Protein backbone atom coordinates (compact mmCIF):
# COMPACT_ATOMS: atom_id res chain seq x y z
CA UNK A 1 0.00 0.00 0.00
CA UNK A 2 1.35 3.42 -0.97
CA UNK A 3 1.87 6.22 1.53
CA UNK A 4 -0.35 9.23 1.79
CA UNK A 5 1.90 12.06 0.62
CA UNK A 6 0.93 15.48 1.99
CA UNK A 7 2.51 18.70 0.74
CA UNK A 8 2.32 21.39 3.44
CA UNK A 9 2.33 24.51 1.33
CA UNK A 10 1.67 28.22 1.34
CA UNK A 11 3.75 30.71 -0.62
CA UNK A 12 3.52 33.12 2.32
CA UNK A 13 6.20 32.70 4.98
CA UNK A 14 5.59 32.65 8.71
CA UNK A 15 2.25 30.85 8.56
CA UNK A 16 3.29 27.74 10.48
CA UNK A 17 4.27 25.31 7.71
CA UNK A 18 7.29 23.92 9.53
CA UNK A 19 5.61 23.92 12.94
CA UNK A 20 2.75 21.99 11.36
CA UNK A 21 5.06 19.57 9.54
CA UNK A 22 7.16 18.69 12.58
CA UNK A 23 4.38 18.44 15.15
CA UNK A 24 1.93 16.66 12.87
CA UNK A 25 4.71 14.15 12.09
CA UNK A 26 5.33 13.60 15.81
CA UNK A 27 1.60 13.20 16.50
CA UNK A 28 1.30 10.64 13.70
CA UNK A 29 4.27 8.68 15.09
CA UNK A 30 2.61 8.75 18.52
CA UNK A 31 -0.48 7.29 16.82
CA UNK A 32 1.60 4.41 15.48
CA UNK A 33 2.13 5.59 11.91
CA UNK A 34 5.37 5.28 9.94
CA UNK A 35 6.28 8.82 8.95
CA UNK A 36 8.77 10.42 6.58
CA UNK A 37 9.44 14.18 6.51
CA UNK A 38 11.16 15.70 3.48
CA UNK A 39 12.55 19.19 4.06
CA UNK A 40 12.35 21.19 0.81
CA UNK A 41 13.02 24.62 2.30
CA UNK A 42 16.53 26.14 1.92
CA UNK A 43 16.10 27.61 5.41
CA UNK A 44 16.10 23.98 6.66
CA UNK A 45 13.86 24.85 9.59
CA UNK A 46 12.22 21.42 9.80
CA UNK A 47 15.68 19.86 9.85
CA UNK A 48 16.85 22.11 12.69
CA UNK A 49 13.52 21.84 14.51
CA UNK A 50 14.11 18.11 14.80
CA UNK A 51 17.58 18.62 16.24
CA UNK A 52 19.44 17.59 13.11
CA UNK A 53 22.73 19.37 12.44
CA UNK A 54 23.84 19.03 8.83
CA UNK A 55 27.60 18.62 9.01
CA UNK A 56 29.96 19.02 6.09
CA UNK A 57 29.66 15.93 3.96
CA UNK A 58 26.11 15.10 5.13
CA UNK A 59 23.95 14.45 2.07
CA UNK A 60 20.63 16.29 1.93
CA UNK A 61 17.66 16.70 -0.36
CA UNK A 62 19.99 18.61 -2.68
CA UNK A 63 21.89 15.44 -3.59
CA UNK A 64 18.58 13.64 -4.16
CA UNK A 65 17.06 16.27 -6.44
CA UNK A 66 20.05 17.80 -8.21
CA UNK A 67 19.83 18.42 -11.94
CA UNK A 68 22.35 15.79 -13.09
CA UNK A 69 20.48 12.50 -12.90
CA UNK A 70 23.65 10.42 -12.88
CA UNK A 71 24.84 12.14 -9.69
CA UNK A 72 21.59 11.94 -7.72
CA UNK A 73 21.59 9.87 -4.55
CA UNK A 74 18.69 7.54 -3.68
CA UNK A 75 16.40 9.19 -1.14
CA UNK A 76 17.01 6.30 1.28
CA UNK A 77 20.72 7.21 1.41
CA UNK A 78 20.13 10.63 3.02
CA UNK A 79 17.55 9.69 5.65
CA UNK A 80 18.12 10.32 9.35
CA UNK A 81 15.87 9.51 12.31
CA UNK A 82 14.67 11.75 15.13
CA UNK A 83 11.78 11.15 17.56
CA UNK A 84 10.79 8.12 15.51
CA UNK A 85 10.45 10.28 12.37
CA UNK A 86 12.54 9.55 9.30
CA UNK A 87 13.84 12.82 7.87
CA UNK A 88 15.37 13.86 4.56
CA UNK A 89 17.26 16.93 5.79
CA UNK A 90 17.80 20.19 3.95
CA UNK A 91 20.58 22.74 3.78
CA UNK A 92 21.08 26.14 2.18
CA UNK A 93 22.45 24.29 -0.88
CA UNK A 94 18.95 23.44 -2.05
CA UNK A 95 18.35 27.11 -2.82
CA UNK A 96 20.29 26.36 -6.00
CA UNK A 97 17.77 23.73 -7.04
CA UNK A 98 15.30 26.41 -8.12
CA UNK A 99 17.75 27.44 -10.85
CA UNK A 100 19.16 23.98 -11.59
CA UNK A 101 15.80 22.27 -12.04
CA UNK A 102 14.26 25.20 -13.92
CA UNK A 103 16.96 24.79 -16.58
CA UNK A 104 15.96 21.18 -17.30
CA UNK A 105 14.24 20.65 -20.62
CA UNK A 106 12.06 17.72 -19.53
CA UNK A 107 10.81 16.21 -16.29
CA UNK A 108 11.86 19.00 -13.92
CA UNK A 109 8.54 18.88 -12.06
CA UNK A 110 8.75 15.08 -11.51
CA UNK A 111 12.18 14.73 -9.88
CA UNK A 112 10.81 14.44 -6.32
CA UNK A 113 8.03 12.07 -7.37
CA UNK A 114 10.57 9.76 -9.01
CA UNK A 115 12.87 9.93 -5.97
CA UNK A 116 10.01 8.99 -3.64
CA UNK A 117 8.71 6.10 -5.75
CA UNK A 118 10.97 3.37 -4.27
CA UNK A 119 9.97 4.29 -0.69
CA UNK A 120 6.23 4.95 -0.80
CA UNK A 121 5.37 1.43 0.37
CA UNK A 122 7.56 1.79 3.48
CA UNK A 123 5.61 4.65 5.09
CA UNK A 124 2.05 5.43 6.04
CA UNK A 125 2.44 9.20 5.68
CA UNK A 126 5.02 11.38 3.94
CA UNK A 127 5.03 15.10 4.81
CA UNK A 128 6.67 17.56 2.41
CA UNK A 129 7.70 20.84 4.07
CA UNK A 130 7.60 23.33 1.19
CA UNK A 131 9.47 26.62 0.83
CA UNK A 132 7.51 29.91 1.02
CA UNK A 133 7.13 30.26 -2.75
CA UNK A 134 5.39 28.70 -5.72
CA UNK A 135 8.68 27.86 -7.42
CA UNK A 136 9.88 24.58 -8.87
CA UNK A 137 10.43 22.92 -5.47
CA UNK A 138 6.82 23.54 -4.41
CA UNK A 139 5.61 22.38 -7.83
CA UNK A 140 7.69 19.20 -7.37
CA UNK A 141 5.97 18.67 -4.03
CA UNK A 142 2.51 19.14 -5.55
CA UNK A 143 3.28 16.74 -8.40
CA UNK A 144 4.52 14.12 -5.92
CA UNK A 145 1.72 14.58 -3.39
CA UNK A 146 -1.67 12.98 -3.01
CA UNK A 147 -2.92 15.83 -0.78
CA UNK A 148 -2.16 19.46 0.08
CA UNK A 149 -2.55 20.98 3.54
CA UNK A 150 -2.51 24.80 3.57
CA UNK A 151 -1.63 26.49 6.88
CA UNK A 152 -3.02 30.01 7.14
CA UNK A 153 -1.87 32.35 9.88
CA UNK A 154 -4.34 34.66 11.60
CA UNK A 155 -3.00 37.82 9.97
CA UNK A 156 -4.63 40.49 7.85
CA UNK A 157 -2.70 39.46 4.69
CA UNK A 158 -2.71 35.74 5.33
CA UNK A 159 -5.54 34.85 2.96
CA UNK A 160 -4.48 37.20 0.17
CA UNK A 161 -2.20 34.72 -1.61
CA UNK A 162 -4.30 31.64 -0.99
CA UNK A 163 -6.24 32.07 -4.23
CA UNK A 164 -3.03 31.84 -6.27
CA UNK A 165 -2.01 28.66 -4.44
CA UNK A 166 -5.41 27.07 -4.99
CA UNK A 167 -5.19 28.00 -8.69
CA UNK A 168 -1.74 26.41 -8.87
CA UNK A 169 -3.12 23.24 -7.27
CA UNK A 170 -5.81 23.11 -9.97
CA UNK A 171 -3.18 23.51 -12.69
CA UNK A 172 -0.98 20.77 -11.21
CA UNK A 173 -3.94 18.38 -11.31
CA UNK A 174 -3.44 18.29 -15.09
CA UNK A 175 -0.28 16.24 -14.51
CA UNK A 176 -1.23 14.75 -11.12
CA UNK A 177 -4.89 13.83 -11.19
CA UNK A 178 -4.83 12.27 -7.71
CA UNK A 179 -3.89 15.56 -6.00
CA UNK A 180 -6.56 16.71 -3.55
CA UNK A 181 -6.88 19.72 -1.28
CA UNK A 182 -6.81 18.15 2.18
CA UNK A 183 -7.82 21.38 3.86
CA UNK A 184 -6.96 24.82 5.15
CA UNK A 185 -5.45 24.82 8.64
CA UNK A 186 -5.90 27.97 10.72
CA UNK A 187 -2.78 28.60 12.81
CA UNK A 188 -1.69 31.06 15.53
CA UNK A 189 -5.35 31.50 16.43
CA UNK A 190 -6.38 33.73 19.31
CA UNK A 191 -9.66 35.21 20.46
CA UNK A 192 -9.79 38.43 18.49
CA UNK A 193 -11.73 40.27 15.83
CA UNK A 194 -8.82 39.66 13.42
CA UNK A 195 -9.06 35.90 13.81
CA UNK A 196 -12.78 36.05 13.07
CA UNK A 197 -12.06 38.17 9.98
CA UNK A 198 -9.47 35.72 8.61
CA UNK A 199 -11.78 32.77 9.21
CA UNK A 200 -14.59 34.56 7.32
CA UNK A 201 -12.23 35.54 4.47
CA UNK A 202 -11.09 31.94 4.06
CA UNK A 203 -14.73 30.81 3.87
CA UNK A 204 -15.51 33.56 1.36
CA UNK A 205 -12.59 32.58 -0.87
CA UNK A 206 -13.66 28.95 -0.90
CA UNK A 207 -17.16 30.06 -1.92
CA UNK A 208 -15.77 32.21 -4.75
CA UNK A 209 -13.73 29.26 -6.01
CA UNK A 210 -16.79 27.02 -5.65
CA UNK A 211 -15.05 24.81 -3.12
CA UNK A 212 -16.83 23.27 -0.10
CA UNK A 213 -16.62 25.17 3.17
CA UNK A 214 -15.69 21.98 5.05
CA UNK A 215 -12.22 22.26 3.52
CA UNK A 216 -11.43 24.45 6.51
CA UNK A 217 -9.98 22.02 9.07
CA UNK A 218 -12.13 21.96 12.21
CA UNK A 219 -9.06 21.79 14.48
CA UNK A 220 -7.43 25.19 14.99
CA UNK A 221 -3.88 25.65 16.25
CA UNK A 222 -3.85 28.25 19.01
CA UNK A 223 -1.04 30.74 19.41
CA UNK A 224 1.30 29.50 22.17
CA UNK A 225 4.80 30.47 23.28
CA UNK A 226 5.77 26.81 23.62
CA UNK A 227 5.59 26.34 19.85
CA UNK A 228 8.46 28.81 19.56
CA UNK A 229 10.41 27.36 22.47
CA UNK A 230 10.45 23.72 21.37
CA UNK A 231 12.53 24.31 18.19
CA UNK A 232 15.22 26.06 20.24
CA UNK A 233 15.87 22.72 21.88
CA UNK A 234 15.74 20.90 18.55
CA UNK A 235 12.53 19.02 19.25
CA UNK A 236 8.87 18.83 18.43
CA UNK A 237 6.30 19.85 21.03
CA UNK A 238 6.18 16.15 21.97
CA UNK A 239 9.84 16.09 22.94
CA UNK A 240 9.77 19.45 24.69
CA UNK A 241 9.74 19.60 28.47
CA UNK A 242 9.32 22.57 30.80
CA UNK A 243 7.72 21.90 34.20
CA UNK A 244 6.61 25.51 34.46
CA UNK A 245 4.63 25.21 31.23
CA UNK A 246 3.40 21.63 31.46
CA UNK A 247 -0.27 22.56 30.95
CA UNK A 248 0.47 24.71 27.88
CA UNK A 249 2.66 21.99 26.38
CA UNK A 250 -0.06 19.38 26.87
CA UNK A 251 -2.66 21.63 25.22
CA UNK A 252 -0.32 22.11 22.27
CA UNK A 253 0.25 18.38 21.98
CA UNK A 254 -3.47 17.68 22.15
CA UNK A 255 -4.18 20.11 19.31
CA UNK A 256 -1.83 18.17 17.05
CA UNK A 257 -3.24 14.85 18.20
CA UNK A 258 -6.65 16.11 17.10
CA UNK A 259 -5.19 17.39 13.83
CA UNK A 260 -3.57 14.00 13.17
CA UNK A 261 -6.92 12.28 13.77
CA UNK A 262 -8.70 14.64 11.38
CA UNK A 263 -6.01 14.29 8.72
CA UNK A 264 -6.20 10.50 8.89
CA UNK A 265 -10.00 10.63 8.57
CA UNK A 266 -9.81 12.93 5.56
CA UNK A 267 -7.28 10.85 3.63
CA UNK A 268 -9.09 7.52 4.07
C-alpha atoms as one frame of an Amber mdcrd trajectory, in Angstrom:
protein
   0.000   0.000   0.000   1.350   3.425  -0.975   1.873   6.215   1.534  -0.353
   9.232   1.790   1.897  12.064   0.618   0.934  15.479   1.994   2.510  18.704
   0.745   2.317  21.392   3.436   2.331  24.507   1.330   1.668  28.222   1.335
   3.752  30.714  -0.619   3.525  33.119   2.317   6.201  32.701   4.977   5.588
  32.653   8.709   2.250  30.853   8.559   3.285  27.738  10.485   4.274  25.313
   7.707   7.289  23.922   9.529   5.610  23.924  12.941   2.754  21.990  11.359
   5.061  19.566   9.538   7.159  18.686  12.578   4.382  18.443  15.149   1.930
  16.664  12.870   4.706  14.153  12.093   5.328  13.601  15.805   1.601  13.199
  16.496   1.302  10.642  13.698   4.267   8.683  15.093   2.607   8.745  18.519
  -0.475   7.292  16.823   1.603   4.409  15.477   2.130   5.593  11.908   5.374
   5.277   9.943   6.275   8.820   8.949   8.772  10.416   6.580   9.436  14.176
   6.514  11.157  15.698   3.480  12.549  19.187   4.062  12.353  21.186   0.806
  13.017  24.621   2.298  16.530  26.140   1.917  16.099  27.609   5.406  16.101
  23.985   6.659  13.857  24.850   9.591  12.219  21.418   9.796  15.680  19.856
   9.854  16.853  22.113  12.691  13.518  21.838  14.510  14.112  18.106  14.803
  17.582  18.615  16.245  19.441  17.592  13.108  22.735  19.367  12.441  23.835
  19.031   8.828  27.604  18.621   9.010  29.957  19.019   6.093  29.660  15.925
   3.963  26.114  15.095   5.131  23.951  14.447   2.074  20.628  16.290   1.932
  17.662  16.697  -0.359  19.989  18.608  -2.676  21.887  15.442  -3.594  18.582
  13.637  -4.158  17.062  16.273  -6.441  20.051  17.803  -8.210  19.833  18.419
 -11.936  22.347  15.790 -13.095  20.476  12.505 -12.902  23.649  10.416 -12.884
  24.837  12.145  -9.694  21.591  11.944  -7.724  21.587   9.867  -4.550  18.693
   7.544  -3.684  16.399   9.192  -1.139  17.009   6.304   1.279  20.719   7.215
   1.408  20.133  10.626   3.022  17.547   9.686   5.649  18.121  10.316   9.347
  15.873   9.515  12.307  14.674  11.747  15.126  11.783  11.151  17.556  10.790
   8.123  15.509  10.446  10.276  12.374  12.535   9.550   9.299  13.844  12.823
   7.873  15.374  13.864   4.562  17.264  16.934   5.795  17.796  20.186   3.950
  20.580  22.742   3.782  21.083  26.138   2.181  22.447  24.292  -0.880  18.954
  23.438  -2.052  18.347  27.106  -2.815  20.289  26.363  -6.000  17.773  23.731
  -7.035  15.304  26.412  -8.120  17.754  27.443 -10.850  19.157  23.981 -11.595
  15.802  22.273 -12.038  14.258  25.200 -13.919  16.962  24.788 -16.582  15.963
  21.175 -17.297  14.244  20.650 -20.620  12.058  17.716 -19.533  10.810  16.211
 -16.290  11.859  19.001 -13.924   8.543  18.876 -12.065   8.750  15.084 -11.509
  12.182  14.727  -9.875  10.813  14.437  -6.320   8.028  12.072  -7.367  10.567
   9.760  -9.009  12.868   9.926  -5.968  10.010   8.989  -3.643   8.711   6.101
  -5.746  10.972   3.368  -4.271   9.969   4.291  -0.692   6.227   4.952  -0.796
   5.369   1.434   0.372   7.564   1.791   3.478   5.607   4.645   5.087   2.054
   5.426   6.043   2.442   9.197   5.682   5.023  11.384   3.938   5.034  15.099
   4.813   6.665  17.561   2.409   7.701  20.841   4.066   7.598  23.331   1.187
   9.473  26.625   0.834   7.513  29.913   1.019   7.133  30.256  -2.750   5.387
  28.701  -5.722   8.681  27.861  -7.423   9.881  24.582  -8.872  10.426  22.923
  -5.468   6.824  23.537  -4.408   5.613  22.384  -7.829   7.691  19.198  -7.372
   5.968  18.666  -4.030   2.511  19.142  -5.547   3.278  16.740  -8.399   4.524
  14.117  -5.919   1.717  14.581  -3.390  -1.673  12.983  -3.008  -2.921  15.826
  -0.782  -2.158  19.458   0.083  -2.546  20.977   3.543  -2.510  24.799   3.568
  -1.628  26.491   6.881  -3.017  30.015   7.137  -1.871  32.353   9.880  -4.336
  34.655  11.602  -3.004  37.817   9.967  -4.628  40.492   7.853  -2.698  39.462
   4.689  -2.709  35.741   5.329  -5.542  34.848   2.963  -4.475  37.197   0.169
  -2.203  34.721  -1.611  -4.303  31.643  -0.992  -6.242  32.071  -4.227  -3.026
  31.841  -6.270  -2.011  28.664  -4.442  -5.413  27.065  -4.995  -5.188  28.003
  -8.689  -1.736  26.408  -8.871  -3.123  23.245  -7.274  -5.814  23.112  -9.968
  -3.181  23.512 -12.686  -0.983  20.773 -11.210  -3.937  18.384 -11.312  -3.440
  18.287 -15.093  -0.276  16.235 -14.511  -1.225  14.745 -11.118  -4.890  13.829
 -11.193  -4.835  12.273  -7.715  -3.892  15.560  -6.003  -6.561  16.715  -3.545
  -6.876  19.721  -1.280  -6.815  18.154   2.179  -7.821  21.377   3.858  -6.956
  24.816   5.152  -5.454  24.824   8.639  -5.899  27.973  10.716  -2.782  28.603
  12.815  -1.694  31.058  15.526  -5.347  31.504  16.428  -6.382  33.734  19.311
  -9.656  35.208  20.460  -9.790  38.435  18.495 -11.727  40.266  15.825  -8.823
  39.663  13.417  -9.059  35.899  13.811 -12.781  36.051  13.074 -12.063  38.168
   9.976  -9.471  35.719   8.613 -11.784  32.771   9.214 -14.592  34.556   7.315
 -12.235  35.544   4.469 -11.095  31.944   4.061 -14.726  30.811   3.874 -15.515
  33.563   1.357 -12.589  32.583  -0.866 -13.663  28.948  -0.896 -17.156  30.059
  -1.918 -15.774  32.210  -4.749 -13.725  29.263  -6.009 -16.793  27.022  -5.649
 -15.048  24.809  -3.118 -16.831  23.271  -0.105 -16.620  25.170   3.172 -15.691
  21.981   5.049 -12.224  22.261   3.518 -11.430  24.450   6.512  -9.979  22.024
   9.066 -12.125  21.959  12.207  -9.062  21.790  14.480  -7.428  25.193  14.985
  -3.875  25.646  16.248  -3.850  28.248  19.006  -1.037  30.741  19.406   1.298
  29.504  22.172   4.800  30.471  23.279   5.765  26.812  23.623   5.591  26.344
  19.851   8.456  28.808  19.561  10.407  27.362  22.466  10.450  23.719  21.371
  12.529  24.306  18.187  15.225  26.059  20.240  15.874  22.718  21.881  15.739
  20.898  18.553  12.534  19.021  19.254   8.865  18.830  18.430   6.304  19.850
  21.030   6.178  16.154  21.975   9.837  16.091  22.942   9.770  19.446  24.691
   9.744  19.595  28.467   9.322  22.568  30.798   7.725  21.896  34.196   6.608
  25.509  34.464   4.629  25.211  31.233   3.401  21.633  31.458  -0.266  22.563
  30.951   0.470  24.705  27.884   2.655  21.994  26.381  -0.056  19.379  26.866
  -2.663  21.633  25.223  -0.321  22.114  22.271   0.246  18.380  21.982  -3.471
  17.681  22.153  -4.176  20.113  19.315  -1.833  18.174  17.054  -3.241  14.845
  18.203  -6.651  16.113  17.095  -5.194  17.386  13.831  -3.572  14.004  13.166
  -6.919  12.285  13.766  -8.705  14.644  11.378  -6.008  14.294   8.720  -6.201
  10.498   8.887 -10.000  10.634   8.570  -9.806  12.930   5.562  -7.278  10.849
   3.630  -9.085   7.523   4.067
